[in-house]
């Protein structure tokens, strides 16, 4: 296990803060039945470096305190993100497959949250959350990161 150097901790904290800031900046579309949490594109960093699992967990936890359903989102929404990124690290063989873990896990868990919190139709809630994740992480995120893979400086920075 690698030691947590100051540089490593700073990088984790910066990405967590970025996740939090982006989520809060787009809060009207980041929370609710149809979610386009733009910050979720950052979960793809975990595919390249498992350190960013800490960033996603912490950033999501902090952002979820600002959710209209924070009592559900703080424990369960954060858990969904952590499960998704850990699955990405261990079972994501390529970026496209890795991008589907947040879609599936958040669709199920956050969809269940919406059902429990607001009594919204469970299947529709799961599908709508999964759709938002699919758009942000897979449809937008994967091509963006495929382009970024071509930048050696960026790749070196995120893999350090």
Order of alpha helices (4+ residues) and beta strands (2+ residues): alpha-alpha-alpha-alpha-alpha-alpha-alpha-alpha-alpha
